[in-house]
Amino acid sequence: MDRLDNSNTKIIYLLCSILIFSVLIFGSVEVWSFSIISSSILTIFMYKSFIKNDLPFFKKDEEGLNKNDKRLLFAILTIILYIVIQIIPFPSLMIKVISPKTYELYSYYSIEKNIFIPLSLYPYKTQLELVRVVVYIAFFLLVSFNINNIKKLDLSLKILCYFGFFLALFSILQKATFNGKIYWFRELTVGGTPFGPFVNRNHYAGLINMLIMIGLGIMFTRQKLERRLLFGFLTVIMSVSLFLSLSRAGIISYFVAITSFTFLLLKNKMKNKKILAISAFVVILCLYLIYLGIDPIIDRFYKADIDSKARFVIWADTLEAFKDFLFTGTGLGTFVYIYPLYSSRTISFICDHTHNDYLEYLVELGLIGMSILLSILFLYIKAIFPAEKSSKQKIYNYAFLSSILTIAVHSVFDFNLHIPSNALMFSAILGFAYANSRIDTNNTSQIINITN
């Protein structure tokens, strides 16, 4: 059995530590916390790329990039370039043709007549968002190209599964002994519905959902019964914490993901013990919830609060804004500044997000930007479904796809992808799936002997 040496595992532990730390420091939503995380990721990326030369971006031999890698990287570079173009000032007459509404707003609100104006309505904010995008892409690439065998993948997933379990335990304990403060000492300065280290329970739900699917993937790839029971237990506790968060969008996306995971197992004839195991998982979870008390969860779904009604109004207003910035958008990160111009009602609060990531990116990037994102999605999906994989790799892929699906569904109702820790976790899972597709299935020593 091949062993992982220290040099191979250091990067895995480092990347997982960054992920874990980003969650624990309140989701890295504040300037100081994101600065620590982003500088760490970019430093590692530069070191691995240009000093160690471990990443294959500049290699020309057989260990370099394949066709799928090159196509995907080209598309990724295209979206970065597009955001840069949103920031660069162009002749105002050109902007008048490309985006008449942008020209109109600059002309109306500017004290002096501008000869050059950018497509973004707030270039500085778009620059900050560009940094975030680069950080997430760098993290995706670090995960994708440093995990080059099944053992590294297994190690990474186990670390995150254990973390998810302890995070769930802490979150449940904090809820049971809640004193109005996160970690029992951090005051809530602007209110919220905290759960775990997050100010908003929906953001906890978005994160733990991704980890739950990873837990299921590990559980179904174990050979020893005691290991299956262990990871099944860890996943049940994570699931219980999700339900206790009372996040409606989180619970909905959870059931969608569980259903898709089960469907993928059935479709590929992985029946018998695996289907029995997932049935047992659901039964145990239901019994656990009944024991804890399911009434608050049911009440939460029946309760139609003001935020739920306001969300649909914000969506409609966002679509009106999109019509005026159809092709090039308002600039990444500018929704909070453009929304007041299109709000159909008097608002007494700052609406910084649409509570729908798709609509928000649509109005900020326009049709051109969204088309680039869709092309990236197409190339990514094409790349992660290569030739026949081992049974273990297939199950991992189902877990990754289900994990991605939880965020895809949740993003219809919330803005999880605007929370740095959640966006990083999402980038990591995308990286895990991509790394899984690049692992050599013919090297059986990598696939066997690691299921305990």
GUDOZA-895086 format. One record per residue (C-alpha): residue number from 1; x, y, z. Coordinates in nm, 2 decimals. Layout:
// residues N
NUM / X / Y / Z
...
***
This chain:
// residues 452
1 / 0.00 / 0.00 / 0.00
2 / 0.14 / 0.34 / -0.10
3 / 0.19 / 0.59 / 0.17
4 / 0.15 / 0.96 / 0.16
5 / 0.47 / 1.14 / 0.27
6 / 0.46 / 1.46 / 0.47
7 / 0.52 / 1.68 / 0.17
8 / 0.21 / 1.54 / 0.00
9 / -0.01 / 1.58 / 0.31
10 / 0.10 / 1.93 / 0.42
11 / -0.09 / 2.10 / 0.14
12 / -0.40 / 1.90 / 0.22
13 / -0.39 / 1.99 / 0.58
14 / -0.32 / 2.36 / 0.49
15 / -0.61 / 2.39 / 0.25
16 / -0.85 / 2.22 / 0.49
17 / -0.73 / 2.44 / 0.77
18 / -0.80 / 2.75 / 0.57
19 / -1.15 / 2.62 / 0.49
20 / -1.22 / 2.54 / 0.86
21 / -1.08 / 2.87 / 0.98
22 / -1.28 / 3.07 / 0.73
23 / -1.60 / 2.92 / 0.88
24 / -1.50 / 2.97 / 1.24
25 / -1.43 / 3.34 / 1.21
26 / -1.79 / 3.42 / 1.15
27 / -1.79 / 3.30 / 0.79
28 / -1.51 / 3.55 / 0.70
29 / -1.77 / 3.82 / 0.62
30 / -1.57 / 4.10 / 0.78
31 / -1.28 / 4.28 / 0.62
32 / -1.02 / 4.16 / 0.87
33 / -1.12 / 3.80 / 0.84
34 / -1.14 / 3.79 / 0.46
35 / -0.81 / 3.97 / 0.44
36 / -0.64 / 3.68 / 0.64
37 / -0.81 / 3.41 / 0.43
38 / -0.75 / 3.57 / 0.09
39 / -0.39 / 3.66 / 0.16
40 / -0.32 / 3.31 / 0.27
41 / -0.47 / 3.15 / -0.04
42 / -0.30 / 3.38 / -0.28
43 / 0.03 / 3.34 / -0.11
44 / 0.00 / 2.96 / -0.13
45 / -0.11 / 2.98 / -0.49
46 / 0.19 / 3.20 / -0.59
47 / 0.43 / 2.98 / -0.40
48 / 0.30 / 2.66 / -0.55
49 / 0.29 / 2.81 / -0.90
50 / 0.61 / 3.00 / -0.93
51 / 0.85 / 2.88 / -0.66
52 / 0.77 / 2.51 / -0.62
53 / 0.63 / 2.48 / -0.97
54 / 0.39 / 2.21 / -0.84
55 / 0.09 / 2.33 / -1.04
56 / 0.08 / 2.23 / -1.41
57 / -0.01 / 2.57 / -1.56
58 / 0.33 / 2.63 / -1.71
59 / 0.44 / 2.27 / -1.78
60 / 0.47 / 2.14 / -2.13
61 / 0.52 / 1.77 / -2.07
62 / 0.27 / 1.49 / -2.01
63 / 0.21 / 1.60 / -1.65
64 / 0.08 / 1.94 / -1.77
65 / -0.28 / 2.03 / -1.87
66 / -0.50 / 1.82 / -2.08
67 / -0.76 / 1.96 / -2.33
68 / -1.04 / 1.98 / -2.07
69 / -0.81 / 2.17 / -1.84
70 / -0.71 / 2.42 / -2.10
71 / -1.06 / 2.48 / -2.22
72 / -1.19 / 2.53 / -1.86
73 / -0.90 / 2.76 / -1.77
74 / -0.95 / 2.97 / -2.08
75 / -1.32 / 3.02 / -1.99
76 / -1.22 / 3.11 / -1.63
77 / -0.97 / 3.36 / -1.76
78 / -1.24 / 3.50 / -1.98
79 / -1.48 / 3.58 / -1.69
80 / -1.19 / 3.75 / -1.50
81 / -1.11 / 3.96 / -1.81
82 / -1.48 / 4.05 / -1.85
83 / -1.49 / 4.18 / -1.49
84 / -1.17 / 4.38 / -1.56
85 / -1.34 / 4.53 / -1.86
86 / -1.63 / 4.64 / -1.64
87 / -1.38 / 4.84 / -1.44
88 / -1.17 / 5.00 / -1.72
89 / -1.29 / 5.35 / -1.83
90 / -1.39 / 5.37 / -2.20
91 / -1.49 / 5.67 / -2.41
92 / -1.83 / 5.79 / -2.29
93 / -1.97 / 5.79 / -2.64
94 / -1.88 / 5.42 / -2.66
95 / -2.06 / 5.35 / -2.33
96 / -2.36 / 5.54 / -2.46
97 / -2.39 / 5.29 / -2.74
98 / -2.31 / 4.98 / -2.53
99 / -2.50 / 5.06 / -2.22
100 / -2.73 / 5.37 / -2.25
101 / -2.85 / 5.35 / -1.89
102 / -2.50 / 5.35 / -1.76
103 / -2.42 / 5.66 / -1.96
104 / -2.74 / 5.83 / -1.84
105 / -2.66 / 5.77 / -1.47
106 / -2.31 / 5.89 / -1.50
107 / -2.42 / 6.20 / -1.69
108 / -2.69 / 6.28 / -1.43
109 / -2.50 / 6.22 / -1.11
110 / -2.15 / 6.34 / -1.22
111 / -2.06 / 6.70 / -1.13
112 / -1.82 / 6.72 / -1.42
113 / -1.86 / 6.58 / -1.77
114 / -1.66 / 6.26 / -1.80
115 / -1.48 / 6.19 / -2.13
116 / -1.41 / 5.83 / -2.00
117 / -1.65 / 5.62 / -1.79
118 / -1.65 / 5.25 / -1.70
119 / -1.93 / 5.00 / -1.74
120 / -1.94 / 4.95 / -1.36
121 / -2.15 / 5.20 / -1.17
122 / -1.91 / 5.17 / -0.88
123 / -1.57 / 5.05 / -1.01
124 / -1.41 / 5.03 / -0.66
125 / -1.67 / 4.79 / -0.54
126 / -1.62 / 4.58 / -0.86
127 / -1.25 / 4.58 / -0.79
128 / -1.31 / 4.43 / -0.45
129 / -1.54 / 4.17 / -0.59
130 / -1.28 / 4.09 / -0.86
131 / -1.03 / 4.01 / -0.58
132 / -1.29 / 3.77 / -0.42
133 / -1.34 / 3.60 / -0.76
134 / -0.97 / 3.55 / -0.81
135 / -0.93 / 3.41 / -0.45
136 / -1.21 / 3.16 / -0.51
137 / -1.07 / 3.05 / -0.85
138 / -0.72 / 3.02 / -0.69
139 / -0.86 / 2.80 / -0.42
140 / -1.04 / 2.58 / -0.67
141 / -0.72 / 2.54 / -0.87
142 / -0.52 / 2.45 / -0.56
143 / -0.77 / 2.18 / -0.47
144 / -0.81 / 2.05 / -0.82
145 / -0.44 / 2.01 / -0.90
146 / -0.29 / 1.92 / -0.56
147 / -0.53 / 1.62 / -0.51
148 / -0.38 / 1.38 / -0.76
149 / -0.47 / 1.05 / -0.61
150 / -0.76 / 0.89 / -0.42
151 / -0.58 / 0.89 / -0.09
152 / -0.54 / 1.26 / -0.09
153 / -0.91 / 1.30 / -0.18
154 / -1.01 / 1.06 / 0.09
155 / -0.80 / 1.25 / 0.35
156 / -0.95 / 1.58 / 0.25
157 / -1.31 / 1.46 / 0.27
158 / -1.26 / 1.29 / 0.61
159 / -1.11 / 1.61 / 0.76
160 / -1.41 / 1.81 / 0.64
161 / -1.66 / 1.54 / 0.76
162 / -1.51 / 1.54 / 1.11
163 / -1.51 / 1.92 / 1.11
164 / -1.88 / 1.92 / 1.00
165 / -1.96 / 1.69 / 1.30
166 / -1.79 / 1.91 / 1.56
167 / -1.93 / 2.22 / 1.40
168 / -2.28 / 2.07 / 1.43
169 / -2.22 / 1.97 / 1.79
170 / -2.11 / 2.32 / 1.88
171 / -2.40 / 2.48 / 1.69
172 / -2.66 / 2.26 / 1.87
173 / -2.49 / 2.34 / 2.21
174 / -2.49 / 2.71 / 2.14
175 / -2.86 / 2.70 / 2.04
176 / -2.94 / 2.52 / 2.37
177 / -2.75 / 2.77 / 2.58
178 / -2.79 / 3.08 / 2.36
179 / -2.73 / 3.41 / 2.54
180 / -2.78 / 3.63 / 2.24
181 / -2.41 / 3.62 / 2.14
182 / -2.21 / 3.41 / 1.89
183 / -1.95 / 3.19 / 2.08
184 / -2.13 / 3.33 / 2.39
185 / -1.92 / 3.65 / 2.37
186 / -1.96 / 3.81 / 2.02
187 / -2.24 / 4.07 / 2.02
188 / -2.48 / 4.09 / 1.72
189 / -2.43 / 4.45 / 1.61
190 / -2.70 / 4.45 / 1.34
191 / -2.94 / 4.17 / 1.46
192 / -2.99 / 3.85 / 1.27
193 / -3.09 / 3.49 / 1.32
194 / -2.76 / 3.34 / 1.43
195 / -2.68 / 2.97 / 1.43
196 / -2.33 / 2.83 / 1.48
197 / -2.06 / 3.09 / 1.39
198 / -2.29 / 3.26 / 1.14
199 / -2.51 / 3.56 / 1.19
200 / -2.77 / 3.41 / 0.96
201 / -2.90 / 3.06 / 1.00
202 / -2.94 / 3.02 / 0.63
203 / -2.57 / 3.06 / 0.58
204 / -2.51 / 2.78 / 0.83
205 / -2.76 / 2.57 / 0.65
206 / -2.59 / 2.63 / 0.32
207 / -2.25 / 2.53 / 0.46
208 / -2.36 / 2.22 / 0.66
209 / -2.56 / 2.09 / 0.36
210 / -2.25 / 2.06 / 0.16
211 / -2.07 / 1.88 / 0.44
212 / -2.36 / 1.64 / 0.49
213 / -2.34 / 1.52 / 0.13
214 / -1.97 / 1.47 / 0.17
215 / -2.05 / 1.26 / 0.48
216 / -2.29 / 1.05 / 0.28
217 / -2.02 / 1.00 / 0.01
218 / -1.77 / 0.87 / 0.27
219 / -2.02 / 0.65 / 0.44
220 / -2.11 / 0.47 / 0.12
221 / -1.75 / 0.41 / 0.02
222 / -1.65 / 0.23 / 0.35
223 / -1.60 / -0.14 / 0.34
224 / -1.60 / -0.20 / 0.72
225 / -1.94 / -0.19 / 0.89
226 / -1.81 / 0.00 / 1.19
227 / -1.67 / 0.28 / 0.96
228 / -2.00 / 0.30 / 0.78
229 / -2.18 / 0.34 / 1.11
230 / -1.94 / 0.60 / 1.23
231 / -1.97 / 0.82 / 0.93
232 / -2.34 / 0.76 / 0.92
233 / -2.37 / 0.88 / 1.28
234 / -2.16 / 1.19 / 1.20
235 / -2.38 / 1.27 / 0.91
236 / -2.70 / 1.22 / 1.11
237 / -2.58 / 1.48 / 1.37
238 / -2.50 / 1.73 / 1.10
239 / -2.85 / 1.67 / 0.95
240 / -3.01 / 1.73 / 1.29
241 / -2.82 / 2.06 / 1.33
242 / -2.95 / 2.16 / 0.99
243 / -3.31 / 2.10 / 1.10
244 / -3.26 / 2.28 / 1.43
245 / -3.14 / 2.58 / 1.24
246 / -3.50 / 2.62 / 1.11
247 / -3.37 / 2.73 / 0.77
248 / -3.65 / 2.66 / 0.53
249 / -3.44 / 2.70 / 0.22
250 / -3.17 / 2.48 / 0.38
251 / -3.42 / 2.20 / 0.46
252 / -3.57 / 2.22 / 0.11
253 / -3.23 / 2.20 / -0.06
254 / -3.14 / 1.91 / 0.18
255 / -3.43 / 1.69 / 0.06
256 / -3.36 / 1.78 / -0.30
257 / -3.00 / 1.67 / -0.26
258 / -3.08 / 1.35 / -0.07
259 / -3.33 / 1.26 / -0.34
260 / -3.08 / 1.32 / -0.62
261 / -2.82 / 1.12 / -0.43
262 / -3.06 / 0.83 / -0.40
263 / -3.17 / 0.86 / -0.76
264 / -2.81 / 0.84 / -0.88
265 / -2.74 / 0.53 / -0.67
266 / -3.06 / 0.36 / -0.82
267 / -2.98 / 0.47 / -1.17
268 / -2.64 / 0.30 / -1.16
269 / -2.78 / -0.02 / -1.00
270 / -2.60 / 0.04 / -0.67
271 / -2.89 / -0.11 / -0.48
272 / -2.92 / -0.37 / -0.20
273 / -2.71 / -0.27 / 0.09
274 / -2.65 / 0.09 / -0.02
275 / -3.03 / 0.16 / -0.06
276 / -3.09 / -0.01 / 0.27
277 / -2.83 / 0.20 / 0.43
278 / -2.98 / 0.53 / 0.30
279 / -3.32 / 0.42 / 0.41
280 / -3.19 / 0.35 / 0.76
281 / -3.02 / 0.69 / 0.75
282 / -3.35 / 0.86 / 0.68
283 / -3.54 / 0.66 / 0.94
284 / -3.28 / 0.73 / 1.21
285 / -3.29 / 1.10 / 1.12
286 / -3.67 / 1.11 / 1.14
287 / -3.67 / 0.93 / 1.48
288 / -3.41 / 1.17 / 1.61
289 / -3.61 / 1.47 / 1.50
290 / -3.93 / 1.33 / 1.66
291 / -3.74 / 1.28 / 1.98
292 / -3.61 / 1.64 / 1.98
293 / -3.94 / 1.79 / 1.88
294 / -4.04 / 1.86 / 1.52
295 / -4.31 / 2.12 / 1.59
296 / -4.08 / 2.42 / 1.55
297 / -3.97 / 2.30 / 1.21
298 / -4.33 / 2.26 / 1.09
299 / -4.43 / 2.60 / 1.23
300 / -4.14 / 2.76 / 1.05
301 / -4.27 / 2.64 / 0.72
302 / -4.63 / 2.75 / 0.79
303 / -4.51 / 3.10 / 0.90
304 / -4.51 / 3.35 / 0.62
305 / -4.30 / 3.64 / 0.75
306 / -4.24 / 3.98 / 0.61
307 / -3.90 / 3.88 / 0.47
308 / -4.06 / 3.61 / 0.25
309 / -4.30 / 3.85 / 0.10
310 / -4.04 / 4.12 / 0.05
311 / -3.82 / 3.87 / -0.14
312 / -4.06 / 3.84 / -0.43
313 / -4.09 / 4.22 / -0.45
314 / -3.71 / 4.25 / -0.46
315 / -3.69 / 3.99 / -0.74
316 / -3.94 / 4.17 / -0.95
317 / -3.76 / 4.50 / -0.90
318 / -3.43 / 4.33 / -0.99
319 / -3.57 / 4.21 / -1.32
320 / -3.67 / 4.57 / -1.40
321 / -3.31 / 4.68 / -1.34
322 / -3.18 / 4.40 / -1.56
323 / -3.39 / 4.53 / -1.85
324 / -3.19 / 4.86 / -1.84
325 / -2.85 / 4.69 / -1.82
326 / -2.93 / 4.40 / -2.04
327 / -2.59 / 4.31 / -2.20
328 / -2.31 / 4.44 / -1.98
329 / -2.48 / 4.47 / -1.63
330 / -2.42 / 4.73 / -1.36
331 / -2.08 / 4.59 / -1.25
332 / -2.01 / 4.31 / -1.02
333 / -2.09 / 4.40 / -0.66
334 / -2.30 / 4.70 / -0.74
335 / -2.65 / 4.57 / -0.67
336 / -2.68 / 4.74 / -0.33
337 / -2.62 / 5.08 / -0.50
338 / -2.85 / 5.03 / -0.80
339 / -3.15 / 4.87 / -0.62
340 / -3.29 / 5.19 / -0.46
341 / -3.34 / 5.34 / -0.81
342 / -3.57 / 5.05 / -0.89
343 / -3.74 / 4.97 / -0.56
344 / -4.12 / 4.97 / -0.61
345 / -4.18 / 5.05 / -0.25
346 / -4.04 / 5.27 / 0.03
347 / -3.78 / 5.06 / 0.21
348 / -3.65 / 5.13 / 0.56
349 / -3.35 / 4.90 / 0.53
350 / -3.05 / 4.85 / 0.31
351 / -3.11 / 4.58 / 0.05
352 / -2.76 / 4.46 / -0.01
353 / -2.86 / 4.13 / -0.19
354 / -3.15 / 4.00 / -0.40
355 / -3.18 / 3.68 / -0.19
356 / -3.14 / 3.51 / -0.53
357 / -2.78 / 3.47 / -0.65
358 / -2.88 / 3.41 / -1.00
359 / -3.08 / 3.73 / -1.04
360 / -2.80 / 3.93 / -0.86
361 / -2.53 / 3.80 / -1.10
362 / -2.77 / 3.86 / -1.39
363 / -2.82 / 4.23 / -1.32
364 / -2.45 / 4.28 / -1.23
365 / -2.29 / 4.09 / -1.51
366 / -2.56 / 4.12 / -1.78
367 / -2.62 / 3.86 / -2.05
368 / -2.26 / 3.86 / -2.17
369 / -2.13 / 3.78 / -1.82
370 / -2.39 / 3.52 / -1.76
371 / -2.32 / 3.36 / -2.10
372 / -1.95 / 3.32 / -1.99
373 / -2.06 / 3.17 / -1.66
374 / -2.28 / 2.92 / -1.84
375 / -2.00 / 2.82 / -2.07
376 / -1.78 / 2.76 / -1.77
377 / -2.05 / 2.54 / -1.62
378 / -2.08 / 2.35 / -1.95
379 / -1.71 / 2.29 / -1.97
380 / -1.68 / 2.19 / -1.61
381 / -1.97 / 1.94 / -1.63
382 / -1.81 / 1.79 / -1.94
383 / -1.48 / 1.76 / -1.77
384 / -1.60 / 1.58 / -1.46
385 / -1.77 / 1.30 / -1.65
386 / -1.48 / 1.14 / -1.83
387 / -1.42 / 0.77 / -1.90
388 / -1.54 / 0.49 / -1.67
389 / -1.45 / 0.53 / -1.30
390 / -1.42 / 0.30 / -1.01
391 / -1.73 / 0.24 / -0.79
392 / -1.58 / 0.45 / -0.52
393 / -1.51 / 0.74 / -0.74
394 / -1.86 / 0.72 / -0.88
395 / -2.01 / 0.74 / -0.54
396 / -1.78 / 1.04 / -0.45
397 / -1.90 / 1.21 / -0.77
398 / -2.27 / 1.16 / -0.67
399 / -2.19 / 1.31 / -0.33
400 / -2.01 / 1.61 / -0.50
401 / -2.30 / 1.66 / -0.74
402 / -2.55 / 1.64 / -0.46
403 / -2.35 / 1.89 / -0.26
404 / -2.33 / 2.13 / -0.55
405 / -2.71 / 2.08 / -0.60
406 / -2.78 / 2.20 / -0.24
407 / -2.62 / 2.53 / -0.31
408 / -2.78 / 2.55 / -0.65
409 / -3.12 / 2.52 / -0.49
410 / -3.04 / 2.73 / -0.19
411 / -2.91 / 3.01 / -0.41
412 / -3.27 / 3.06 / -0.55
413 / -3.37 / 3.19 / -0.21
414 / -3.06 / 3.33 / -0.05
415 / -2.71 / 3.46 / -0.11
416 / -2.48 / 3.19 / 0.02
417 / -2.23 / 3.24 / -0.26
418 / -2.17 / 3.59 / -0.13
419 / -2.06 / 3.45 / 0.21
420 / -1.68 / 3.39 / 0.18
421 / -1.66 / 3.07 / 0.38
422 / -1.95 / 2.92 / 0.19
423 / -1.81 / 3.03 / -0.15
424 / -1.47 / 2.88 / -0.05
425 / -1.64 / 2.55 / 0.05
426 / -1.83 / 2.55 / -0.28
427 / -1.50 / 2.61 / -0.46
428 / -1.34 / 2.32 / -0.27
429 / -1.62 / 2.08 / -0.36
430 / -1.59 / 2.19 / -0.73
431 / -1.22 / 2.12 / -0.69
432 / -1.28 / 1.78 / -0.53
433 / -1.51 / 1.67 / -0.82
434 / -1.26 / 1.80 / -1.08
435 / -0.97 / 1.63 / -0.90
436 / -1.17 / 1.31 / -0.89
437 / -1.22 / 1.32 / -1.26
438 / -0.84 / 1.35 / -1.32
439 / -0.74 / 1.06 / -1.09
440 / -0.60 / 0.76 / -1.29
441 / -0.86 / 0.48 / -1.25
442 / -0.61 / 0.23 / -1.38
443 / -0.39 / 0.27 / -1.07
444 / -0.58 / 0.03 / -0.85
445 / -0.34 / 0.08 / -0.56
446 / -0.48 / 0.42 / -0.52
447 / -0.84 / 0.30 / -0.52
448 / -0.82 / 0.00 / -0.30
449 / -0.69 / -0.03 / 0.06
450 / -0.82 / 0.31 / 0.17
451 / -1.18 / 0.23 / 0.25
452 / -1.14 / 0.18 / 0.63
***
